[in-house]
Amino acid sequence: MGKVVLVTGVARQLGGRFVRRVQRDPEVDRVIGVDAVVPEHQLGEADFVRADIRQPAIARVLAEYGVDTVVHLDVTGTPLGGGGGRATVKETNVIGTMQLLGACQKSPTVQRLVVKSTTSVYGSAPRDPAAFGESTPPKALPSGGFAKDAVEVEGYVRGFARRRPDVAVCVLRFANILGPCADSPLSEYFSLPALPTVFGYDPRLQFVHEDDVVEVLRIAAHEPRRGTLNSGTFNIAGDGVLLLSQCARRLGRPTVPFLLPAVRWVGSALRTVGMSDFSPEQIRLLTHGRVVRTGQMRETLGFEPAYTTAGTFEDFARSRGRGLLPPEVLARTVDRAAGRVSGLARVVRPTGEASPARPSSFEAPPATESKERI
């Protein structure tokens, strides 16, 4: 008998892709997809069970199919298909996870649990370190939204791991997921005709490609290779970083800087008209940025992403088409403007000492560099 894998959140694109991928593995005998909504995409030969993980019925599903591996992907920041609201999302994230963990705790067959989390648990604050490791405490805990849900979810998962030490538990903290099929608040933001930004800030960002997400989930769901350990908490992100200004250039979309109070007003307006879920946590990310270290991902988990942060964004940008301006024209315009501002600064400095102009290179600064505030 091969492995029996249960996957939650299969009505979303990511869950559907993972189900179709994992069932091709020779050591997997059966895959069960669970969601409260019938997926619009195909799940291959997987069995679909329509069930709400917020209800105790999920325990019967585990028992009926003799599940030994649970991959919990139903932890997300947006309602499926725009239906429901923030309260529904929070209930699914937190209450649903509690019910699922309670069912896993009682199940004698469950041997492995994989949970999708996010690097948002580190928050975004002005005094953050240059890069977060898995054990680095956040300077300020997230106060709301999806990030706070993820903090609570991870707390319940740690409690489960203490109660069931015989179960291998793997928590994957993903950086911002992008790709041609990405459906997230950040992908909606980058799809706007012009990008509202916080005046005076150019945050460092990291991305992980959706293809790499599917692959690392597959690795975490299987028995570890020699010299690796598929349990613990791991940051998952592509190599390198990009500044928000570099992202705008590569998209060919102009930025519209606002003072921070005005950005909050713009975010509220965008949420009202349904153009983008410009939440307070996303505003903090676009102000202070966030970078994580990924050494444990390679050394302990044994995973090497196929896409860098820049490569991930390039693939995403191709899928969104050309912006209002060709990227090369936008880059030249920004560089000319930066040069004129720099020349003006040389003239008005009281000491007569010229300030160095900001480099116009498209290359991102090294991950060890401190966060930049312009």
Stockholm file with secondary structure:
# STOCKHOLM 1.0

chainA/1-374         MGKVVLVTGVARQLGGRFVRRVQRDPEVDRVIGVDAVVPEHQLGEADFVRADIRQPAIARVLAEYGVDTVVHLDVTGTPLGGGGGRATVKETNVIGTMQLLGACQKSPTVQRLVVKSTTSVYGSAPRDPAAFGESTPPKALPSGGFAKDAVEVEGYVRGFARRRPDVAVCVLRFANILGPCADSPLSEYFSLPALPTVFGYDPRLQFVHEDDVVEVLRIAAHEPRRGTLNSGTFNIAGDGVLLLSQCARRLGRPTVPFLLPAVRWVGSALRTVGMSDFSPEQIRLLTHGRVVRTGQMRETLGFEPAYTTAGTFEDFARSRGRGLLPPEVLARTVDRAAGRVSGLARVVRPTGEASPARPSSFEAPPATESKERI
#=GR chainA/1-374 SS CCEEEEEECTTSHHHHHHHHHHTTSTTEEEEEEEESSCCSSCCTTCEEEECCTTSTHHHHHHHHHTCCEEEECCCCSSCGGGCSCHHHHHIIIIIHHHHHHHHHHHCSSCCEEEEEEEGGGGCCCTTCCSSBCTTCCCSSCCCSHHHHHHHHHHHHHHHHHHHCTTSEEEEEEECEEESTTCCSHHHHHHTSSSEEEETTBCCEECEEEHHHHHHHHHHHTSCCCTTCCCCEEEEECCSSCEEHHHHHHHHTCCEEEECHHHHHHHHHHHHHHTSCCCCHHHHHHHHHCCCBCCHHHHHTSCCCCSSCHHHHHHHHHHHHCCCSSCHHHHHHHHHHHHHHHHHHHHHHCTTCCCCCCCCCCSSCCCTTSCCCBC
#=GC SS_cons         CCEEEEEECTTSHHHHHHHHHHTTSTTEEEEEEEESSCCSSCCTTCEEEECCTTSTHHHHHHHHHTCCEEEECCCCSSCGGGCSCHHHHHIIIIIHHHHHHHHHHHCSSCCEEEEEEEGGGGCCCTTCCSSBCTTCCCSSCCCSHHHHHHHHHHHHHHHHHHHCTTSEEEEEEECEEESTTCCSHHHHHHTSSSEEEETTBCCEECEEEHHHHHHHHHHHTSCCCTTCCCCEEEEECCSSCEEHHHHHHHHTCCEEEECHHHHHHHHHHHHHHTSCCCCHHHHHHHHHCCCBCCHHHHHTSCCCCSSCHHHHHHHHHHHHCCCSSCHHHHHHHHHHHHHHHHHHHHHHCTTCCCCCCCCCCSSCCCTTSCCCBC
//
